[in-house]
Amino acid sequence: MWQRCARRVTEAIERVVEFAKRLRGFLQLSQHDQIVLLKAGAMEVVLLRMCRAFDAASGTVLFEGKLAGPELFRSLGCPELVASVFDFARGLSALRCSESELALLSALLLLNAGRPWLQDRPRVARLQGQLDVLPAPGRLRALCSQHLEQVQAFRRLHPAGVSAAFPPLYRELFREEAEPAAGRGR
C-alpha cells in the first residue's frame, strides 16, 4: 500500500511541479530555491488538492479510479495519519473552494518566504507579496510532518523497500536530510 500511495503522491507532485513552473517569477528563482520551495510545499499542495477527490457524502476519496474509505489504507500502519488526512479533506471539501481559490492557496503554499534554507529570501518574499496573504496553514505543515515521520518509520522497518519500491521523485522529496541525494557527491 505504501508503494501504491507513493506512486499516486508522485503523480500529484509532478502536477504541482508543473503548476509551480507556471507561477510568475518561479522559474527566475535559483534552482536551489525552486527545489527548497517544492520540497517544503509540494506535499502541502497535494493534501490541499485532495479535497477535489473527496466525496463528502460517503466519506471516501477517489483512489486509483475507485472510491476508498480510510479502511483501505489500514495496511499503511498509520491510522492517525490516515484519519487526520481524511478529516482535513472533509473540512476543506466543506468549504467548496473554487478552482481559482485552490490555485491561489496552492501558490501561497509554494511561494513561502519563510521556508528554511532559502538563499534569496527577499526575492521569494516579493513573489509571495504579489499574492493575497492568508494565515499560515499550520495544519498542512503538521500533516506533512506526520507523513514524513511515517515514511521514516516505514523506511526503518523496510530499509531496502524504499529504494526498490518507491518512485525516484518520492524517494528524493521524502529522504532524510542525512541521506546523500541521488547523483550528488558521495
KOLRODO-990000 format. One record per residue: x negated, y negated, z negated of N, C-alpha, C in turn; residue number from 0. Coordinates in Angstrom, 3 decimals, always signed. Layout:
<nodes>
+----------+----------+----------+----------+----------+----------+----------+----------+----------+-----+
|      npx |      npy |      npz |     capx |     capy |     capz |      cpx |      cpy |      cpz | pos |
+----------+----------+----------+----------+----------+----------+----------+----------+----------+-----+
|        X |        Y |        Z |        X |        Y |        Z |        X |        Y |        Z | NUM |
...
+----------+----------+----------+----------+----------+----------+----------+----------+----------+-----+
</nodes>
This chain:
<nodes>
+----------+----------+----------+----------+----------+----------+----------+----------+----------+-----+
|      npx |      npy |      npz |     capx |     capy |     capz |      cpx |      cpy |      cpz | pos |
+----------+----------+----------+----------+----------+----------+----------+----------+----------+-----+
|   -0.832 |   +1.203 |   +0.000 |   +0.000 |   +0.000 |   +0.000 |   -0.869 |   -1.258 |   +0.000 |   0 |
|   -2.000 |   -1.214 |   -0.735 |   -2.883 |   -2.376 |   -0.712 |   -3.355 |   -2.650 |   +0.709 |   1 |
|   -3.679 |   -1.591 |   +1.434 |   -4.143 |   -1.749 |   +2.811 |   -3.046 |   -2.348 |   +3.677 |   2 |
|   -1.819 |   -1.857 |   +3.549 |   -0.703 |   -2.393 |   +4.337 |   -0.474 |   -3.867 |   +4.014 |   3 |
|   -0.475 |   -4.197 |   +2.730 |   -0.279 |   -5.596 |   +2.325 |   -1.438 |   -6.474 |   +2.808 |   4 |
|   -2.650 |   -5.936 |   +2.734 |   -3.820 |   -6.706 |   +3.192 |   -3.697 |   -7.034 |   +4.675 |   5 |
|   -3.204 |   -6.091 |   +5.462 |   -3.024 |   -6.364 |   +6.898 |   -1.983 |   -7.455 |   +7.113 |   6 |
|   -0.861 |   -7.397 |   +6.408 |   +0.184 |   -8.417 |   +6.568 |   -0.318 |   -9.779 |   +6.100 |   7 |
|   -1.038 |   -9.811 |   +4.971 |   -1.578 |  -11.081 |   +4.473 |   -2.598 |  -11.633 |   +5.466 |   8 |
|   -3.422 |  -10.750 |   +6.029 |   -4.412 |  -11.197 |   +7.015 |   -3.738 |  -11.816 |   +8.224 |   9 |
|   -2.679 |  -11.186 |   +8.720 |   -1.937 |  -11.755 |   +9.857 |   -1.384 |  -13.134 |   +9.503 |  10 |
|   -0.852 |  -13.256 |   +8.296 |   -0.305 |  -14.546 |   +7.855 |   -1.415 |  -15.587 |   +7.713 |  11 |
|   -2.568 |  -15.181 |   +7.203 |   -3.690 |  -16.112 |   +7.048 |   -4.186 |  -16.573 |   +8.412 |  12 |
|   -4.196 |  -15.691 |   +9.382 |   -4.594 |  -16.098 |  +10.738 |   -3.666 |  -17.194 |  +11.265 |  13 |
|   -2.372 |  -17.091 |  +10.946 |   -1.426 |  -18.149 |  +11.353 |   -1.702 |  -19.443 |  +10.588 |  14 |
|   -2.092 |  -19.324 |   +9.321 |   -2.440 |  -20.510 |   +8.525 |   -3.670 |  -21.192 |   +9.126 |  15 |
|   -4.647 |  -20.421 |   +9.546 |   -5.851 |  -20.990 |  +10.172 |   -5.473 |  -21.757 |  +11.428 |  16 |
|   -4.606 |  -21.175 |  +12.248 |   -4.160 |  -21.871 |  +13.467 |   -3.403 |  -23.148 |  +13.115 |  17 |
|   -2.575 |  -23.097 |  +12.070 |   -1.863 |  -24.290 |  +11.604 |   -2.869 |  -25.354 |  +11.166 |  18 |
|   -3.869 |  -24.950 |  +10.392 |   -4.871 |  -25.902 |   +9.888 |   -5.603 |  -26.583 |  +11.036 |  19 |
|   -5.926 |  -25.831 |  +12.065 |   -6.635 |  -26.397 |  +13.214 |   -5.827 |  -27.494 |  +13.894 |  20 |
|   -4.501 |  -27.448 |  +13.755 |   -3.652 |  -28.461 |  +14.387 |   -3.423 |  -29.680 |  +13.485 |  21 |
|   -3.895 |  -29.623 |  +12.247 |   -3.759 |  -30.789 |  +11.365 |   -4.735 |  -31.864 |  +11.807 |  22 |
|   -4.228 |  -33.069 |  +11.981 |   -5.065 |  -34.170 |  +12.438 |   -6.266 |  -34.349 |  +11.515 |  23 |
|   -7.454 |  -34.298 |  +12.085 |   -8.680 |  -34.532 |  +11.345 |   -9.322 |  -33.285 |  +10.751 |  24 |
|   -8.600 |  -32.179 |  +10.688 |   -9.156 |  -30.975 |  +10.059 |  -10.401 |  -30.479 |  +10.792 |  25 |
|  -10.337 |  -30.420 |  +12.102 |  -11.478 |  -29.913 |  +12.871 |  -12.667 |  -30.874 |  +12.870 |  26 |
|  -12.448 |  -32.121 |  +12.448 |  -13.555 |  -33.063 |  +12.350 |  -14.312 |  -32.904 |  +11.026 |  27 |
|  -13.760 |  -32.164 |  +10.096 |  -14.471 |  -31.884 |   +8.851 |  -15.617 |  -30.930 |   +9.155 |  28 |
|  -16.600 |  -30.897 |   +8.276 |  -17.694 |  -29.944 |   +8.462 |  -17.135 |  -28.525 |   +8.377 |  29 |
|  -17.836 |  -27.600 |   +9.012 |  -17.389 |  -26.206 |   +8.962 |  -17.327 |  -25.728 |   +7.509 |  30 |
|  -18.292 |  -26.157 |   +6.700 |  -18.309 |  -25.791 |   +5.283 |  -17.014 |  -26.218 |   +4.599 |  31 |
|  -16.617 |  -27.481 |   +4.786 |  -15.407 |  -27.973 |   +4.123 |  -14.151 |  -27.314 |   +4.688 |  32 |
|  -14.126 |  -27.021 |   +5.979 |  -12.983 |  -26.290 |   +6.546 |  -12.836 |  -24.938 |   +5.858 |  33 |
|  -13.945 |  -24.245 |   +5.688 |  -13.914 |  -22.922 |   +5.057 |  -13.488 |  -23.034 |   +3.601 |  34 |
|  -14.034 |  -24.017 |   +2.880 |  -13.656 |  -24.216 |   +1.477 |  -12.146 |  -24.440 |   +1.368 |  35 |
|  -11.620 |  -25.323 |   +2.209 |  -10.190 |  -25.632 |   +2.146 |   -9.337 |  -24.411 |   +2.508 |  36 |
|   -9.759 |  -23.658 |   +3.499 |   -8.996 |  -22.471 |   +3.894 |   -9.071 |  -21.382 |   +2.831 |  37 |
|  -10.245 |  -21.156 |   +2.279 |  -10.360 |  -20.128 |   +1.241 |   -9.518 |  -20.486 |   +0.024 |  38 |
|   -9.489 |  -21.761 |   -0.318 |   -8.755 |  -22.191 |   -1.506 |   -7.250 |  -22.275 |   -1.268 |  39 |
|   -6.836 |  -22.618 |   -0.054 |   -5.421 |  -22.891 |   +0.167 |   -4.647 |  -21.899 |   +1.007 |  40 |
|   -5.321 |  -21.024 |   +1.715 |   -4.617 |  -20.126 |   +2.644 |   -3.605 |  -19.234 |   +1.942 |  41 |
|   -3.987 |  -18.635 |   +0.823 |   -3.051 |  -17.744 |   +0.132 |   -1.876 |  -18.525 |   -0.443 |  42 |
|   -2.126 |  -19.754 |   -0.881 |   -1.028 |  -20.590 |   -1.367 |   -0.006 |  -20.816 |   -0.248 |  43 |
|   -0.496 |  -21.099 |   +0.951 |   +0.404 |  -21.332 |   +2.085 |   +1.137 |  -20.042 |   +2.454 |  44 |
|   +0.443 |  -18.908 |   +2.408 |   +1.092 |  -17.628 |   +2.703 |   +2.249 |  -17.397 |   +1.726 |  45 |
|   +2.000 |  -17.634 |   +0.437 |   +3.067 |  -17.452 |   -0.555 |   +4.200 |  -18.451 |   -0.336 |  46 |
|   +3.863 |  -19.653 |   +0.021 |   +4.873 |  -20.664 |   +0.321 |   +5.751 |  -20.219 |   +1.494 |  47 |
|   +5.120 |  -19.751 |   +2.543 |   +5.849 |  -19.348 |   +3.748 |   +6.671 |  -18.077 |   +3.531 |  48 |
|   +6.342 |  -17.321 |   +2.494 |   +7.086 |  -16.085 |   +2.213 |   +8.568 |  -16.355 |   +1.989 |  49 |
|   +8.897 |  -17.568 |   +1.568 |  +10.312 |  -17.868 |   +1.313 |  +11.147 |  -17.710 |   +2.580 |  50 |
|  +10.523 |  -17.827 |   +3.750 |  +11.240 |  -17.640 |   +5.013 |  +11.574 |  -16.175 |   +5.256 |  51 |
|  +10.799 |  -15.268 |   +4.664 |  +11.027 |  -13.836 |   +4.840 |  +11.877 |  -13.255 |   +3.715 |  52 |
|  +12.246 |  -14.090 |   +2.752 |  +13.002 |  -13.627 |   +1.587 |  +14.494 |  -13.699 |   +1.855 |  53 |
|  +15.196 |  -12.626 |   +1.537 |  +16.656 |  -12.578 |   +1.657 |  +17.246 |  -12.691 |   +0.258 |  54 |
|  +17.791 |  -13.857 |   -0.059 |  +18.291 |  -14.118 |   -1.408 |  +19.464 |  -13.220 |   -1.779 |  55 |
|  +20.307 |  -12.878 |   -0.809 |  +21.492 |  -12.056 |   -1.104 |  +21.101 |  -10.681 |   -1.641 |  56 |
|  +20.057 |  -10.097 |   -1.085 |  +19.661 |   -8.751 |   -1.502 |  +18.419 |   -8.740 |   -2.401 |  57 |
|  +17.770 |   -9.908 |   -2.559 |  +16.561 |   -9.968 |   -3.372 |  +15.403 |   -9.196 |   -2.754 |  58 |
|  +15.385 |   -9.169 |   -1.426 |  +14.358 |   -8.419 |   -0.705 |  +13.577 |   -9.355 |   +0.208 |  59 |
|  +12.465 |   -8.833 |   +0.712 |  +11.619 |   -9.590 |   +1.619 |  +11.409 |   -8.756 |   +2.880 |  60 |
|  +11.323 |   -9.429 |   +4.012 |  +11.055 |   -8.734 |   +5.270 |   +9.587 |   -8.311 |   +5.266 |  61 |
|   +9.365 |   -6.999 |   +5.323 |   +8.014 |   -6.448 |   +5.281 |   +7.934 |   -5.328 |   +6.298 |  62 |
|   +7.060 |   -5.502 |   +7.260 |   +6.878 |   -4.519 |   +8.325 |   +8.192 |   -4.194 |   +9.025 |  63 |
|   +8.985 |   -5.236 |   +9.265 |  +10.217 |   -5.092 |  +10.031 |  +11.422 |   -4.605 |   +9.261 |  64 |
|  +11.270 |   -4.377 |   +7.955 |  +12.388 |   -3.889 |   +7.136 |  +12.492 |   -4.730 |   +5.876 |  65 |
|  +13.710 |   -4.794 |   +5.323 |  +13.891 |   -5.489 |   +4.054 |  +13.405 |   -4.580 |   +2.932 |  66 |
|  +12.549 |   -5.119 |   +2.071 |  +11.953 |   -4.332 |   +0.996 |  +12.080 |   -5.074 |   -0.329 |  67 |
|  +12.450 |   -4.332 |   -1.345 |  +12.528 |   -4.891 |   -2.688 |  +11.233 |   -4.666 |   -3.438 |  68 |
|  +11.150 |   -5.170 |   -4.660 |   +9.922 |   -5.036 |   -5.452 |   +9.488 |   -3.582 |   -5.650 |  69 |
|  +10.446 |   -2.661 |   -5.668 |  +10.113 |   -1.251 |   -5.912 |   +9.192 |   -0.677 |   -4.830 |  70 |
|   +9.281 |   -1.189 |   -3.591 |   +8.400 |   -0.708 |   -2.533 |   +6.933 |   -0.984 |   -2.874 |  71 |
|   +6.689 |   -2.042 |   -3.614 |   +5.331 |   -2.477 |   -3.916 |   +4.822 |   -1.919 |   -5.255 |  72 |
|   +5.579 |   -1.015 |   -5.857 |   +5.220 |   -0.429 |   -7.155 |   +3.835 |   +0.228 |   -7.119 |  73 |
|   +3.508 |   +0.875 |   -6.010 |   +2.245 |   +1.602 |   -5.920 |   +1.020 |   +0.675 |   -5.928 |  74 |
|   +1.228 |   -0.623 |   -5.812 |   +0.108 |   -1.560 |   -5.907 |   -0.486 |   -1.558 |   -7.318 |  75 |
|   +0.342 |   -1.198 |   -8.286 |   -0.145 |   -1.134 |   -9.658 |   -0.211 |   -2.467 |  -10.364 |  76 |
|   +0.509 |   -3.450 |   -9.863 |   +0.511 |   -4.778 |  -10.496 |   +1.945 |   -5.314 |  -10.517 |  77 |
|   +2.794 |   -4.709 |  -11.345 |   +4.208 |   -5.101 |  -11.346 |   +4.447 |   -6.558 |  -11.722 |  78 |
|   +3.581 |   -7.123 |  -12.575 |   +3.768 |   -8.532 |  -12.967 |   +3.559 |   -9.456 |  -11.772 |  79 |
|   +2.520 |   -9.186 |  -10.977 |   +2.262 |   -9.996 |   -9.789 |   +3.424 |   -9.869 |   -8.809 |  80 |
|   +3.875 |   -8.659 |   -8.552 |   +4.982 |   -8.440 |   -7.611 |   +6.228 |   -9.183 |   -8.092 |  81 |
|   +6.544 |   -9.050 |   -9.378 |   +7.719 |   -9.745 |   -9.920 |   +7.564 |  -11.257 |   -9.806 |  82 |
|   +6.363 |  -11.759 |  -10.085 |   +6.123 |  -13.207 |  -10.001 |   +6.268 |  -13.709 |   -8.564 |  83 |
|   +5.750 |  -12.945 |   -7.609 |   +5.848 |  -13.344 |   -6.201 |   +7.313 |  -13.358 |   -5.768 |  84 |
|   +8.077 |  -12.335 |   -6.130 |   +9.492 |  -12.294 |   -5.774 |  +10.257 |  -13.433 |   -6.450 |  85 |
|   +9.949 |  -13.720 |   -7.720 |  +10.607 |  -14.835 |   -8.412 |  +10.283 |  -16.164 |   -7.727 |  86 |
|   +9.024 |  -16.333 |   -7.344 |   +8.619 |  -17.558 |   -6.659 |   +9.365 |  -17.693 |   -5.331 |  87 |
|   +9.420 |  -16.614 |   -4.565 |  +10.107 |  -16.641 |   -3.268 |  +11.593 |  -16.940 |   -3.463 |  88 |
|  +12.180 |  -16.351 |   -4.485 |  +13.606 |  -16.591 |   -4.766 |  +13.844 |  -18.070 |   -5.075 |  89 |
|  +13.012 |  -18.633 |   -5.942 |  +13.164 |  -20.039 |   -6.319 |  +12.933 |  -20.989 |   -5.157 |  90 |
|  +11.911 |  -20.732 |   -4.368 |  +11.617 |  -21.591 |   -3.226 |  +12.679 |  -21.442 |   -2.147 |  91 |
|  +13.142 |  -20.237 |   -1.945 |  +14.181 |  -19.991 |   -0.949 |  +15.469 |  -20.741 |   -1.310 |  92 |
|  +15.748 |  -20.837 |   -2.608 |  +16.950 |  -21.543 |   -3.058 |  +16.906 |  -23.028 |   -2.711 |  93 |
|  +15.708 |  -23.573 |   -2.517 |  +15.576 |  -24.988 |   -2.153 |  +15.983 |  -25.247 |   -0.705 |  94 |
|  +16.003 |  -24.191 |   +0.103 |  +16.385 |  -24.288 |   +1.518 |  +15.595 |  -25.382 |   +2.244 |  95 |
|  +14.288 |  -25.300 |   +2.105 |  +13.406 |  -26.274 |   +2.753 |  +13.495 |  -26.122 |   +4.267 |  96 |
|  +13.431 |  -27.242 |   +4.943 |  +13.394 |  -27.215 |   +6.407 |  +11.984 |  -26.828 |   +6.845 |  97 |
|  +11.841 |  -26.502 |   +8.117 |  +10.509 |  -26.194 |   +8.656 |   +9.579 |  -27.393 |   +8.493 |  98 |
|  +10.105 |  -28.602 |   +8.685 |   +9.275 |  -29.803 |   +8.518 |   +8.793 |  -29.956 |   +7.087 |  99 |
|   +9.666 |  -29.694 |   +6.135 |   +9.279 |  -29.790 |   +4.724 |   +8.228 |  -28.736 |   +4.369 | 100 |
|   +8.411 |  -27.524 |   +4.873 |   +7.422 |  -26.473 |   +4.617 |   +6.081 |  -26.806 |   +5.281 | 101 |
|   +6.133 |  -27.388 |   +6.459 |   +4.900 |  -27.775 |   +7.148 |   +4.169 |  -28.864 |   +6.360 | 102 |
|   +4.907 |  -29.844 |   +5.850 |   +4.291 |  -30.907 |   +5.055 |   +3.662 |  -30.337 |   +3.790 | 103 |
|   +4.389 |  -29.485 |   +3.099 |   +3.851 |  -28.891 |   +1.881 |   +2.633 |  -28.019 |   +2.202 | 104 |
|   +2.686 |  -27.291 |   +3.301 |   +1.541 |  -26.476 |   +3.723 |   +0.321 |  -27.356 |   +3.980 | 105 |
|   +0.520 |  -28.468 |   +4.655 |   -0.586 |  -29.392 |   +4.927 |   -1.160 |  -29.952 |   +3.629 | 106 |
|   -0.280 |  -30.272 |   +2.682 |   -0.752 |  -30.788 |   +1.391 |   -1.562 |  -29.745 |   +0.637 | 107 |
|   -1.128 |  -28.505 |   +0.725 |   -1.872 |  -27.445 |   +0.056 |   -3.250 |  -27.262 |   +0.681 | 108 |
|   -3.326 |  -27.366 |   +1.992 |   -4.600 |  -27.160 |   +2.684 |   -5.541 |  -28.354 |   +2.536 | 109 |
|   -5.028 |  -29.560 |   +2.668 |   -5.871 |  -30.764 |   +2.616 |   -5.900 |  -31.309 |   +1.196 | 110 |
|   -6.521 |  -30.567 |   +0.309 |   -6.564 |  -30.924 |   -1.099 |   -7.979 |  -31.341 |   -1.471 | 111 |
|   -8.161 |  -32.630 |   -1.706 |   -9.495 |  -33.167 |   -2.011 |   -9.989 |  -32.735 |   -3.384 | 112 |
|   -9.138 |  -32.114 |   -4.173 |   -9.543 |  -31.664 |   -5.499 |  -10.174 |  -30.284 |   -5.513 | 113 |
|  -10.341 |  -29.680 |   -4.352 |  -10.928 |  -28.330 |   -4.300 |  -12.411 |  -28.387 |   -4.664 | 114 |
|  -12.845 |  -27.444 |   -5.508 |  -14.275 |  -27.408 |   -5.830 |  -15.108 |  -27.051 |   -4.603 | 115 |
|  -16.351 |  -27.446 |   -4.617 |  -17.375 |  -27.138 |   -3.613 |  -17.225 |  -27.891 |   -2.298 | 116 |
|  -16.342 |  -28.871 |   -2.221 |  -16.274 |  -29.687 |   -1.003 |  -17.524 |  -30.557 |   -0.912 | 117 |
|  -18.045 |  -30.721 |   +0.280 |  -19.216 |  -31.579 |   +0.477 |  -18.811 |  -33.022 |   +0.756 | 118 |
|  -17.710 |  -33.227 |   +1.460 |  -17.283 |  -34.580 |   +1.820 |  -15.876 |  -34.833 |   +1.268 | 119 |
|  -15.793 |  -34.877 |   -0.052 |  -14.514 |  -35.067 |   -0.744 |  -13.791 |  -36.352 |   -0.298 | 120 |
|  -14.499 |  -37.484 |   -0.107 |  -13.796 |  -38.702 |   +0.327 |  -13.095 |  -38.530 |   +1.683 | 121 |
|  -13.730 |  -37.822 |   +2.588 |  -13.121 |  -37.608 |   +3.909 |  -11.848 |  -36.761 |   +3.787 | 122 |
|  -11.910 |  -35.716 |   +2.971 |  -10.726 |  -34.876 |   +2.750 |   -9.644 |  -35.704 |   +2.056 | 123 |
|  -10.054 |  -36.556 |   +1.120 |   -9.089 |  -37.407 |   +0.417 |   -8.381 |  -38.350 |   +1.387 | 124 |
|   -9.110 |  -38.862 |   +2.378 |   -8.477 |  -39.737 |   +3.375 |   -7.439 |  -38.965 |   +4.180 | 125 |
|   -7.784 |  -37.726 |   +4.578 |   -6.814 |  -36.894 |   +5.315 |   -5.604 |  -36.604 |   +4.439 | 126 |
|   -5.871 |  -36.280 |   +3.192 |   -4.788 |  -35.992 |   +2.252 |   -3.910 |  -37.225 |   +2.060 | 127 |
|   -4.533 |  -38.374 |   +2.016 |   -3.791 |  -39.612 |   +1.818 |   -2.846 |  -39.946 |   +2.964 | 128 |
|   -3.098 |  -39.366 |   +4.126 |   -2.214 |  -39.598 |   +5.266 |   -0.879 |  -38.854 |   +5.097 | 129 |
|   -0.833 |  -37.941 |   +4.142 |   +0.383 |  -37.174 |   +3.879 |   +1.078 |  -37.747 |   +2.652 | 130 |
|   +2.352 |  -37.485 |   +2.497 |   +3.049 |  -37.878 |   +1.265 |   +2.483 |  -37.052 |   +0.127 | 131 |
|   +2.167 |  -37.688 |   -0.968 |   +1.563 |  -36.977 |   -2.093 |   +2.656 |  -36.414 |   -3.000 | 132 |
|   +2.592 |  -35.116 |   -3.232 |   +3.530 |  -34.415 |   -4.108 |   +2.770 |  -33.911 |   -5.331 | 133 |
|   +3.497 |  -33.529 |   -6.391 |   +2.814 |  -32.978 |   -7.564 |   +2.021 |  -31.719 |   -7.206 | 134 |
|   +0.948 |  -31.498 |   -7.920 |   +0.104 |  -30.320 |   -7.671 |   +0.908 |  -29.041 |   -7.901 | 135 |
|   +0.858 |  -28.127 |   -6.960 |   +1.626 |  -26.878 |   -7.077 |   +0.900 |  -25.853 |   -7.950 | 136 |
|   +0.931 |  -26.067 |   -9.260 |   +0.227 |  -25.201 |  -10.199 |   +0.682 |  -23.754 |  -10.161 | 137 |
|   +1.944 |  -23.534 |   -9.893 |   +2.442 |  -22.155 |   -9.877 |   +1.815 |  -21.357 |   -8.736 | 138 |
|   +1.626 |  -21.992 |   -7.586 |   +0.978 |  -21.302 |   -6.472 |   -0.452 |  -20.932 |   -6.837 | 139 |
|   -1.152 |  -21.843 |   -7.482 |   -2.529 |  -21.552 |   -7.876 |   -2.567 |  -20.394 |   -8.866 | 140 |
|   -1.604 |  -20.368 |   -9.792 |   -1.554 |  -19.269 |  -10.760 |   -1.291 |  -17.940 |  -10.059 | 141 |
|   -0.384 |  -17.941 |   -9.078 |   -0.114 |  -16.711 |   -8.330 |   -1.334 |  -16.262 |   -7.543 | 142 |
|   -2.050 |  -17.203 |   -6.958 |   -3.259 |  -16.850 |   -6.201 |   -4.326 |  -16.284 |   -7.121 | 143 |
|   -4.464 |  -16.846 |   -8.304 |   -5.423 |  -16.316 |   -9.275 |   -5.027 |  -14.911 |   -9.694 | 144 |
|   -3.736 |  -14.712 |   -9.912 |   -3.235 |  -13.393 |  -10.278 |   -3.504 |  -12.395 |   -9.144 | 145 |
|   -3.291 |  -12.812 |   -7.912 |   -3.555 |  -11.949 |   -6.756 |   -5.031 |  -11.570 |   -6.720 | 146 |
|   -5.921 |  -12.554 |   -6.899 |   -7.355 |  -12.300 |   -6.864 |   -7.772 |  -11.333 |   -7.970 | 147 |
|   -7.208 |  -11.502 |   -9.156 |   -7.503 |  -10.578 |  -10.256 |   -7.110 |   -9.157 |   -9.883 | 148 |
|   -5.960 |   -9.000 |   -9.228 |   -5.504 |   -7.671 |   -8.854 |   -6.363 |   -7.076 |   -7.742 | 149 |
|   -6.806 |   -7.904 |   -6.800 |   -7.713 |   -7.412 |   -5.752 |   -9.003 |   -6.928 |   -6.396 | 150 |
|   -9.523 |   -7.698 |   -7.348 |  -10.761 |   -7.314 |   -8.017 |  -10.574 |   -6.040 |   -8.838 | 151 |
|   -9.421 |   -5.888 |   -9.484 |   -9.133 |   -4.654 |  -10.226 |   -9.064 |   -3.472 |   -9.273 | 152 |
|   -8.412 |   -3.670 |   -8.118 |   -8.350 |   -2.613 |   -7.106 |   -9.754 |   -2.267 |   -6.628 | 153 |
|  -10.574 |   -3.298 |   -6.429 |  -11.950 |   -3.100 |   -5.957 |  -12.754 |   -2.277 |   -6.977 | 154 |
|  -12.541 |   -2.537 |   -8.271 |  -13.263 |   -1.766 |   -9.293 |  -12.824 |   -0.301 |   -9.282 | 155 |
|  -11.531 |   -0.061 |   -9.055 |  -11.025 |   +1.314 |   -9.016 |  -11.436 |   +2.052 |   -7.749 | 156 |
|  -11.499 |   +1.330 |   -6.637 |  -11.789 |   +1.932 |   -5.328 |  -12.859 |   +1.109 |   -4.611 | 157 |
|  -14.111 |   +1.124 |   -5.097 |  -15.137 |   +0.255 |   -4.518 |  -15.349 |   +0.460 |   -3.021 | 158 |
|  -15.303 |   +1.679 |   -2.553 |  -15.517 |   +1.920 |   -1.121 |  -14.258 |   +1.618 |   -0.322 | 159 |
|  -13.104 |   +1.688 |   -0.957 |  -11.830 |   +1.493 |   -0.263 |  -11.654 |   +0.105 |   +0.316 | 160 |
|  -12.174 |   -0.911 |   -0.359 |  -12.011 |   -2.280 |   +0.119 |  -12.749 |   -2.474 |   +1.435 | 161 |
|  -13.992 |   -2.016 |   +1.494 |  -14.770 |   -2.199 |   +2.716 |  -14.192 |   -1.405 |   +3.875 | 162 |
|  -13.714 |   -0.216 |   +3.577 |  -13.234 |   +0.656 |   +4.650 |  -11.814 |   +0.324 |   +5.092 | 163 |
|  -10.974 |   -0.092 |   +4.169 |   -9.554 |   -0.174 |   +4.471 |   -9.042 |   -1.577 |   +4.799 | 164 |
|   -9.660 |   -2.599 |   +4.256 |   -9.120 |   -3.942 |   +4.412 |   -9.704 |   -4.632 |   +5.631 | 165 |
|   -8.917 |   -5.467 |   +6.299 |   -9.424 |   -6.225 |   +7.449 |  -10.555 |   -7.169 |   +7.025 | 166 |
|  -11.498 |   -7.437 |   +7.915 |  -12.656 |   -8.280 |   +7.571 |  -12.284 |   -9.656 |   +7.007 | 167 |
|  -11.286 |  -10.314 |   +7.581 |  -10.906 |  -11.646 |   +7.088 |  -10.405 |  -11.562 |   +5.652 | 168 |
|   -9.608 |  -10.547 |   +5.344 |   -9.091 |  -10.357 |   +3.988 |  -10.257 |  -10.117 |   +3.023 | 169 |
|  -11.194 |   -9.242 |   +3.412 |  -12.360 |   -8.959 |   +2.561 |  -13.154 |  -10.232 |   +2.301 | 170 |
|  -13.349 |  -11.034 |   +3.349 |  -14.150 |  -12.255 |   +3.209 |  -13.461 |  -13.279 |   +2.314 | 171 |
|  -12.183 |  -13.496 |   +2.517 |  -11.471 |  -14.500 |   +1.726 |  -11.371 |  -14.126 |   +0.256 | 172 |
|  -11.263 |  -12.833 |   -0.017 |  -10.986 |  -12.421 |   -1.387 |  -12.141 |  -11.638 |   -2.015 | 173 |
|  -13.357 |  -11.844 |   -1.504 |  -14.513 |  -11.208 |   -2.126 |  -14.900 |  -12.006 |   -3.366 | 174 |
|  -15.610 |  -11.360 |   -4.263 |  -16.099 |  -12.064 |   -5.444 |  -17.242 |  -12.971 |   -5.017 | 175 |
|  -17.375 |  -14.103 |   -5.667 |  -18.396 |  -15.082 |   -5.277 |  -19.801 |  -14.507 |   -5.374 | 176 |
|  -20.022 |  -13.532 |   -6.249 |  -21.343 |  -12.944 |   -6.408 |  -21.719 |  -12.014 |   -5.253 | 177 |
|  -20.715 |  -11.572 |   -4.495 |  -20.970 |  -10.679 |   -3.369 |  -21.566 |  -11.460 |   -2.204 | 178 |
|  -22.492 |  -10.862 |   -1.467 |  -23.014 |  -11.552 |   -0.281 |  -21.952 |  -11.606 |   +0.801 | 179 |
|  -21.905 |  -12.718 |   +1.496 |  -20.956 |  -12.852 |   +2.607 |  -21.499 |  -12.085 |   +3.797 | 180 |
|  -20.584 |  -11.547 |   +4.566 |  -20.986 |  -10.786 |   +5.765 |  -21.751 |  -11.699 |   +6.707 | 181 |
|  -22.897 |  -11.217 |   +7.173 |  -23.644 |  -11.976 |   +8.171 |  -24.546 |  -13.038 |   +7.606 | 182 |
|  -24.505 |  -13.281 |   +6.289 |  -25.400 |  -14.276 |   +5.709 |  -26.608 |  -13.568 |   +5.125 | 183 |
|  -27.666 |  -14.311 |   +4.936 |  -28.930 |  -13.765 |   +4.453 |  -28.764 |  -12.861 |   +3.258 | 184 |
|  -29.194 |  -11.616 |   +3.399 |  -29.093 |  -10.650 |   +2.307 |  -30.450 |  -10.378 |   +1.744 | 185 |
+----------+----------+----------+----------+----------+----------+----------+----------+----------+-----+
</nodes>
